Amino acid sequence: MPPKVVIPKFKAENSTQIASVGNAYSALKYHKLNLADFNTLQAQGRPTGDFSGELDVLIIQCSAMSTGPAPQQIHYKMTSDSAGDIILFGANTGEISGGVTTSTKGGTSYRIEAPIILDGTDEVYLWYRTDQGTLTIDKTIVMWHE
C-alpha cells in the first residue's frame, strides 16, 4: 500500500519586514504567527482553545542580503512565547537560494512534519539569524494540517 499523501490545508503568514537580521538571535527580531486564527473562529462562533495540528512546511523569504560577507544560511527557532524561551523547534538551518535576477533576494524552506499542541493559544513565534552577513526577512509562511 503506498504511503498516505497529506496535503497542507491551512496557512499562517506574517509579512512584516524584519530588517538587519544578523548572525545572532535578537529579542526584537521575530515573527508572530496565529496558526488557527482563533480571532476569526471566535467571530464565526466556532470553538477555540488548545491548538492541535501537524506543521508541514515553513517558507522564509528574504531580501537586502549583504554582499560582503553574503549570508548563505538562515537559522530559525520556533517558540510558544514572545520572549523566545519556550522552544518548540530549535536551531534549524536552511541554505538560502538566491533570486534568479536579483542576487540580494532569496529564501529557504523547511519540511517540518511534526505535530504540536499549544495550550490555550494558536500563537507561535519564529526567531531568525544568519550564518554571516545580514538580510531582511520579508515574509514567513507556515503550512499545516489537522
C-alpha positions in Angstrom: 0.0 0.0 0.0 1.5 3.4 -1.0 2.1 5.9 1.8 -0.7 8.4 2.5 -0.1 11.8 1.0 -1.1 14.7 3.3 -1.7 18.0 1.6 -1.5 21.0 3.9 -4.9 22.6 4.4 -4.1 25.7 6.4 -1.7 28.6 6.0 -0.4 31.2 8.5 1.8 34.0 7.4 3.4 37.2 8.6 4.7 39.7 6.0 6.0 42.4 8.4 9.6 43.0 7.4 12.4 42.4 9.9 15.5 44.4 8.8 19.2 43.8 9.6 18.9 40.2 10.8 22.5 39.2 11.5 24.4 36.2 12.9 22.8 36.3 16.4 19.3 35.9 17.6 17.7 39.2 18.8 14.8 39.5 21.3 13.4 42.3 19.0 13.5 40.3 15.7 10.8 37.7 15.4 7.5 37.0 13.6 4.4 36.1 15.5 2.0 33.7 13.7 -1.5 32.8 14.6 -1.8 29.3 13.2 -5.5 28.7 13.5 -6.6 32.4 13.7 -8.7 32.0 16.9 -10.0 35.6 16.5 -11.7 34.6 13.2 -13.0 31.4 14.6 -14.5 33.2 17.7 -16.2 35.7 15.4 -17.7 32.8 13.5 -19.0 31.2 16.7 -16.7 28.2 16.2 -14.8 26.6 19.1 -11.3 27.7 20.1 -9.0 26.6 22.8 -5.9 24.5 22.5 -4.2 24.3 19.1 -3.5 20.9 17.8 -2.1 20.2 14.4 0.8 19.0 12.3 3.2 21.6 10.9 4.2 20.7 7.4 6.3 23.4 5.8 8.0 26.6 6.7 8.9 29.1 4.0 11.1 32.2 4.7 11.5 34.9 2.0 14.3 37.5 2.3 15.8 40.5 0.6 18.5 43.1 1.2 21.2 40.4 1.6 24.6 41.9 2.3 27.3 41.3 -0.3 30.4 41.1 1.9 30.0 38.7 3.5 26.8 37.4 2.0 24.6 35.2 4.1 24.4 31.6 2.9 22.1 30.2 5.6 19.1 31.2 7.7 18.8 29.6 11.1 15.4 29.6 12.9 13.9 28.7 16.2 10.1 28.4 16.9 8.8 29.1 20.3 5.5 29.3 22.1 6.3 32.5 23.9 7.2 36.1 22.9 10.4 36.0 24.9 11.8 33.2 22.8 12.4 30.9 25.7 9.9 28.1 25.4 11.3 26.2 22.4 9.1 24.1 20.1 11.7 23.6 17.4 15.2 24.7 17.9 18.1 25.8 15.7 17.2 24.5 12.3 19.3 25.7 9.3 18.4 26.2 5.7 20.5 27.1 2.7 19.4 30.4 1.0 18.5 30.1 -2.6 19.3 33.4 -4.3 16.9 35.0 -6.8 17.5 34.4 -10.5 17.6 38.1 -11.5 18.2 39.8 -8.1 21.1 38.3 -6.1 20.1 40.2 -2.9 16.7 38.4 -2.8 16.1 34.8 -1.9 14.6 32.4 0.5 14.6 28.9 2.0 12.1 26.3 3.1 12.0 23.6 5.7 9.9 20.4 5.8 8.9 20.2 9.4 6.4 17.2 9.6 5.8 17.5 13.4 2.7 17.5 15.5 2.3 20.2 18.1 -0.2 21.0 20.8 -0.4 24.5 22.2 -2.3 25.1 25.5 -5.0 27.8 25.1 -3.4 29.6 22.2 -2.6 29.3 18.5 0.4 31.6 18.6 3.9 30.7 17.7 7.0 32.9 17.3 9.8 32.5 14.8 13.3 33.8 15.5 16.0 34.2 12.9 19.7 34.6 12.4 22.2 34.2 9.6 25.4 32.4 9.4 27.2 35.6 8.3 26.2 39.0 6.9 22.8 40.5 7.2 19.4 40.3 5.4 15.8 41.4 5.8 13.1 38.8 6.5 10.2 39.7 4.2 7.7 37.0 4.8 7.2 33.8 6.7 4.6 31.2 5.8 3.7 28.1 7.8 1.5 25.4 6.3 -0.2 22.8 8.5 -3.0 20.3 8.6 -5.2 18.8 11.4 
